[in-house]
Amino acid sequence: MSSLTVLVLAAGQGKRMKSAVPKVLHGLLGRPLLGWVLESALELKPGRIVLVTGPDGDPIEKVARELVGDRCELLRAVQNPPRGTGDAVRAGMDAVPTEDGVVLVLYGDMPLVRASSLDGLLQAQSAAGVGSMGLMTAELADPTGYGRIQRGDEGQVIGIVEERDCNDEQRLGYETNPGLYAFDAPALRKILPQLSSDNSQGEYYLTDAVEFFVKAGGRVVDLILEDAEEAAGVNSLEQLGEVRWALQARILEQHLANGVRIEDPSTTMIDCEVEIGQDTVIQPFSVLRKGVKIGAGCEVGPFAHMRTGAVLEDGAVLGNFCEIKNSTIGPGSKVKHLSYLGDVTLGSKVNVGAGTIFANYDGKVKHPSTVGDGAFVGSGTLIVAPNAVPEGATTAAGAVLTKGAKMGPGEVWAGVPARRLGGSAKTAEDSSSGSQVPQSEEG
C-alpha cells in the first residue's frame, strides 16, 4: 500500500450556495464538485483517502464511495462541530492508523486542481525530508478571501495570516494560500495539538501549522501554482459557474487537440468522459453528456442533445434539434431533423426522417426498439416500443407503428395504425390516410 494518505475536507456547510444540496455534491460537467477533486487524488495512487464531513455527511459519503469504487480505500471522519480547518485535519488524522508516510490535504470544493500540480507538491515535500511540510502558493490579481503568505528576510515562508486577521499592510499582499499542503505524517501529529482557536473566528486554523513547523525546526517548502486558476474554490453558485467555464475549456481543448472539429466552442457543452473520434464535426449549441461515445467522421448538431448512453458509430449523423438517450446510431446512419430516440438501436445505413419519435416509455417501464440495416423511417413516424423495423423495411410519412407490430424485412407499412402495404417502397401509397412513402434518402 502507498504511504500517501489524502485528506479531503468536505465539512463546509456551503451557506452561500443557498441550496438544499450539499455544496460538494453540486453537479459540474458530469461529476459532482467533489468528484473532480477525488479524480485528481486518485491519479496520485494514494494508499487511502479520508473524507472529512460534518455529522450530516451521509449523502456525501455515499456519493464518494460510488465515485471511488474499488480503486482506493476510502475512510470517513466526522467533524462535529465544525471548528475550522485545523480541527478538520485533526478529525481526519484520528481516522488514520498511526504510521509513517505523507499526508496531502485537499478541499472538496477546489475542482480545478490538477494532479500534476499536486504531484509536484509531493515531490517538493519529499525532497525536504523527514519532519517537513510543503504548501502551494498562488499569486492572484484579486486575493480577496485568501490567506496571505508571510516570508522572512531570506524569502522563506514563516507563516500564513488569514485575510480576516490581516493588518492593512498584510492585506496588500498578492501571494496567497490556496490551502493545499503536504505533511510528514508523524510531524503533523505532533503539531495538531498545539493549534489554538485564539483568533477572530474562534476556530483552529491549519494555516498556523506553518509557524509551528518553523519553530520545531522542520523545513517548510513552498511551490507556486503555475496556473493560478487552479486555486479557485467554490462557495457560491456564481463561483460554480466560473469554474465550470474553466473546466469546459480544458475539455474542449483536449477534443480539439485529438482532431475533433468543434465549430463554435463558446456554444458547445461537453461533459467529462465523452469519447469523440477524429474528423467528427460538432455543430453549435450541442450538448454531450457524460458517457457519450461518438466514432470517427460523424456529425452532431446544431442544437443536438446527446444524453448518457448515446452512441454514434463511424460516419453517423445526429442533426438539428434531435435528442438521443441510451441508443446507438449505426455506421453511416442518419437522424437529421427534430427527432427523439430513446432506447433504440439503429443498424447501418438507416435513414430516420424528420419528426420521428420512438415512444419508449409506457408510464411504468422503458422499452427498447430496433431498426435494421438499410431501413427507411419516414418523416413524422411514431414507433411505440417495444418494436422492430426490420432490415430494408420502410415506414411511410406519418405512420404510427403500434406496440409489438410485426413488420417483415423489406416490407412497407403506412397509416394510423400502420399496416403492411403491397408494392415497392417507392410507389406504395395508403389511400385511406393519403400518406406517401418518402423517397428522399434523408427524410
Summary of the structure (lengths in Angstrom):
residues: 443
radius of gyration: 28.6
end to end distance: 58.9
largest distance: 94.7
contacts: 1553
relative contact order: 0.08
helix: 24%
strand: 28%
